[in-house]
Amino acid sequence: MGSQGQATAQHDDPDGATAPSRLPHPRRPGLPPSTQVSDALGRAVNRSSRLDTLTKELRAAGGQGRTSSWLADRLGVSARTIKRDVMALQQAGVPIRATSGPQGGYVIDPTGQRPLTLTADEALAAVVGLQAVPDQPFAPARSSAVAKILRAVAPERRAEVAQLADRVWIRPGEPPAASDGPIRQVLTDALRDRRVVLIDHGPDDRTDAEAGADGAAAAVTATVQVEPLGFAHSRGRWFVLAWSRDDDAGRWFPLDNIRAAQSTHETFEPRDVREVFSPPS
């Protein structure tokens, strides 16, 4: 295994227990896949590529502009689609104006307002927020909102945002609880960079207390090597979905039971989080 030292975070352990122990697998909250959001992200990425090309063509044309028929031929779509795309870009802040006359078309106003830009993390936070409340009053507008958010990200980062957003599962109807900042950040960075993490975790008090004969969970801490695959929120708790190298299986680790997390220099090959965990329908 490669050397450690990329990043470290830890909880204070009030019991001071450090003896390693193999713990039983925690119960799976049974979280359904967010297929609706995944489909919306896929469509948004495809449309964003076309909108980028449209914007570049108009900027390259300068004050001369381009007609809707020219743009339709260039992008392989209908003139009606070009009109809808132009309206979407205008709503997103791109200063496009229409010119009249026989050679009328669309022109980007060089003195207009610059469009909004977002970092990949900012866009990811916004998309996950939309995913958290799928039954909100304005849910039908979610797909268009996702598309606009992705257009505000650098083109080379959009696929990354879509892929990471699909690895955060939130049970509908449950407001997400707060999760530990430093440990969560180590795991988030490791998920993005595909790095192995060493975690020290205690027993799942809620699960083990129910299973124990005396109703008390053992105060032990186990250190395991994991490959972070995603996050899930269910029943009032955050979990990191990870491939445990010690167990050679996928496991749900409650974030509030992780005492410390240390990123290493070792990377891992990506796994399909849905195949590993296969939540029951």
C-alpha positions in Angstrom: 0.0 0.0 0.0 1.2 3.5 -0.8 2.4 5.9 1.9 -0.2 7.9 3.8 -0.4 11.6 4.6 -2.7 13.2 2.0 -5.3 14.4 4.5 -6.4 13.4 8.0 -9.4 14.2 10.2 -10.7 12.8 13.4 -13.3 12.8 16.1 -12.5 12.9 19.8 -13.2 9.4 21.3 -14.7 9.9 24.7 -14.1 6.2 25.7 -10.4 6.2 24.6 -10.9 2.7 23.1 -8.6 1.7 20.3 -8.7 -2.1 20.2 -9.4 -3.3 16.6 -12.5 -5.4 16.1 -14.4 -6.9 13.1 -17.9 -5.5 13.3 -21.1 -6.9 11.7 -22.4 -5.2 8.6 -24.8 -2.4 9.5 -28.3 -2.6 8.2 -28.9 -1.1 4.8 -31.4 1.8 4.9 -32.8 0.5 1.6 -32.5 3.7 -0.4 -33.8 3.6 -4.0 -31.6 4.9 -6.8 -32.2 8.5 -8.0 -32.9 7.4 -11.5 -35.0 10.5 -12.3 -32.2 12.9 -11.4 -29.7 10.7 -13.2 -31.7 10.9 -16.4 -32.1 14.6 -16.0 -28.4 15.0 -15.6 -27.7 13.0 -18.7 -30.0 15.0 -20.8 -28.6 18.2 -19.4 -25.0 17.3 -20.2 -26.0 16.6 -23.8 -27.9 19.8 -24.3 -25.1 21.8 -22.5 -22.7 20.6 -25.2 -25.0 22.0 -27.9 -25.5 25.3 -26.1 -21.8 25.7 -25.7 -21.3 25.3 -29.5 -24.1 27.7 -30.2 -22.5 30.3 -27.9 -19.1 29.9 -29.5 -20.5 30.3 -33.0 -22.2 33.5 -32.1 -19.1 34.9 -30.4 -17.0 34.0 -33.4 -19.5 35.7 -35.7 -19.1 39.0 -33.8 -21.4 41.9 -34.9 -22.4 40.1 -38.1 -24.3 37.4 -36.1 -25.8 34.2 -37.4 -29.3 33.4 -38.8 -31.4 30.7 -37.1 -31.3 28.6 -40.3 -27.5 28.8 -40.5 -27.3 27.8 -36.8 -29.8 25.0 -37.3 -27.7 23.6 -40.2 -24.5 23.9 -38.2 -25.8 22.1 -35.2 -28.1 19.6 -36.9 -31.3 20.7 -35.2 -34.5 22.5 -36.2 -34.9 26.3 -36.3 -37.4 25.9 -33.5 -34.8 24.1 -31.3 -32.4 27.0 -32.0 -35.0 29.5 -30.8 -35.6 27.5 -27.6 -31.8 27.2 -27.0 -31.3 31.0 -27.6 -34.1 31.7 -25.0 -32.4 29.3 -22.5 -29.1 31.1 -23.0 -30.7 34.5 -22.6 -32.3 33.4 -19.3 -28.9 32.1 -18.2 -27.5 35.6 -18.7 -25.8 35.3 -22.1 -26.5 38.7 -23.8 -28.0 37.6 -27.1 -30.2 39.9 -29.0 -32.2 39.3 -32.2 -31.8 41.5 -35.3 -34.6 42.1 -37.9 -34.5 42.2 -41.7 -33.9 39.7 -44.5 -30.5 38.8 -43.0 -31.7 39.1 -39.4 -30.5 36.6 -36.8 -28.8 36.5 -33.4 -25.9 38.5 -32.1 -24.1 38.5 -28.8 -23.9 42.0 -27.4 -20.2 42.5 -26.4 -21.2 45.1 -23.8 -23.8 42.8 -22.2 -23.6 41.1 -18.8 -21.2 38.2 -18.5 -22.9 34.8 -17.7 -22.8 33.2 -14.3 -20.0 30.8 -13.7 -19.8 28.1 -10.9 -17.0 25.9 -9.7 -17.6 22.2 -9.9 -18.2 22.0 -6.1 -20.7 24.9 -6.2 -22.6 23.2 -9.0 -22.5 19.8 -7.2 -23.9 21.3 -4.1 -26.8 22.9 -6.0 -27.6 19.7 -8.0 -27.6 17.6 -4.8 -29.9 20.1 -3.2 -32.4 19.7 -6.0 -32.1 16.0 -5.7 -32.8 16.1 -1.9 -36.4 17.3 -2.3 -37.8 15.6 -5.4 -41.4 16.4 -4.5 -41.0 20.1 -4.0 -43.8 22.4 -5.3 -41.7 23.4 -8.4 -40.4 20.0 -9.2 -41.3 20.1 -12.9 -38.7 22.9 -13.3 -35.9 20.8 -11.8 -34.5 19.4 -15.1 -34.2 22.9 -16.6 -32.6 24.2 -13.4 -30.0 21.4 -13.5 -29.3 22.2 -17.1 -28.6 25.9 -16.3 -26.4 24.9 -13.3 -24.3 22.6 -15.5 -24.0 25.3 -18.2 -22.4 27.5 -15.6 -19.6 25.0 -15.1 -16.5 24.7 -17.3 -17.4 22.2 -20.1 -14.6 19.8 -19.1 -16.0 19.5 -15.5 -19.6 18.9 -16.3 -19.4 15.1 -16.6 -17.6 15.0 -13.3 -20.3 17.0 -11.6 -23.0 14.7 -13.0 -21.2 11.5 -12.0 -20.5 12.7 -8.4 -24.1 14.0 -8.0 -25.3 10.5 -8.9 -23.3 9.0 -6.0 -25.2 11.0 -3.3 -28.4 9.2 -2.3 -31.0 10.9 -0.2 -34.2 9.2 0.9 -37.1 11.3 -0.3 -39.0 13.2 2.4 -36.2 13.3 4.9 -34.4 16.6 5.5 -30.7 15.9 5.6 -29.0 16.2 8.9 -25.6 17.9 9.4 -22.5 15.8 8.9 -19.0 16.2 10.4 -17.0 18.7 8.4 -13.4 17.6 8.5 -14.1 13.9 8.1 -16.7 14.5 5.4 -14.2 16.6 3.5 -11.5 14.0 3.6 -13.9 11.4 2.3 -15.3 13.8 -0.3 -11.9 14.6 -1.7 -11.0 10.9 -1.7 -14.2 10.1 -3.6 -13.4 12.6 -6.3 -9.7 11.6 -6.5 -10.4 7.8 -6.2 -8.0 7.5 -3.2 -7.9 4.8 -0.6 -8.8 6.0 2.9 -7.9 4.6 6.3 -10.9 5.1 8.7 -11.2 4.4 12.4 -14.8 3.7 13.2 -16.7 2.6 16.3 -19.7 0.3 16.4 -23.0 1.5 15.0 -24.6 2.2 18.4 -28.1 2.0 17.2 -27.7 -1.3 15.4 -25.4 -3.0 18.0 -27.4 -1.9 21.0 -30.5 -3.6 19.5 -28.5 -6.8 18.7 -26.6 -7.0 22.0 -27.8 -9.3 24.8 -27.3 -6.6 27.5 -28.5 -3.7 25.3 -25.1 -2.1 25.3 -22.7 -1.7 22.4 -19.0 -2.6 22.9 -16.8 0.5 23.0 -14.2 -0.6 20.4 -12.7 1.1 17.4 -11.7 -0.7 14.2 -9.3 0.6 11.5 -10.1 -0.5 7.9 -9.0 0.4 4.4 -11.9 1.7 2.2 -12.5 2.9 -1.3 -15.1 5.7 -1.0 -17.9 5.2 -3.6 -20.6 7.7 -2.5 -22.8 9.1 0.2 -26.3 8.3 1.4 -28.7 10.0 3.8 -31.4 7.8 5.5 -33.3 7.8 8.7 -31.7 10.9 10.0 -28.1 9.9 9.4 -25.4 10.3 6.8 -23.5 7.3 5.6 -20.4 6.9 3.4 -20.8 4.1 0.9 -17.5 2.4 0.6 -15.8 -0.8 -0.6 -14.1 -2.3 2.5 -10.8 -4.0 1.5 -10.8 -5.8 4.9 -14.2 -7.4 4.2 -13.9 -7.5 0.4 -17.5 -6.1 0.2 -19.5 -2.9 0.1 -20.4 -1.4 3.5 -22.5 1.5 4.8 -20.4 3.4 7.4 -22.3 6.0 9.5 -20.4 9.2 9.4 -21.1 10.0 13.1 -19.3 6.7 14.0 -16.1 7.5 12.1 -13.5 8.7 14.6 -10.8 9.6 12.1 -10.2 9.5 8.4 -6.8 9.6 6.7 -6.4 9.8 2.9 -3.5 7.8 1.3 -1.6 8.2 -1.9 -3.0 4.9 -3.2 -5.7 5.1 -5.9 -8.3 2.6 -6.9 -10.2 1.6 -10.0 -13.8 3.0 -10.1 -16.7 0.7 -9.1 -20.3 1.0 -10.1 -21.9 2.1 -6.8 -25.3 0.8 -7.8 -24.0 -2.6 -8.6 -22.1 -2.8 -5.3 -25.1 -1.8 -3.1 -28.2 -2.6 -5.3 -30.8 -1.0 -3.0 -34.0 -3.1 -2.8 -37.0 -1.7 -4.6 
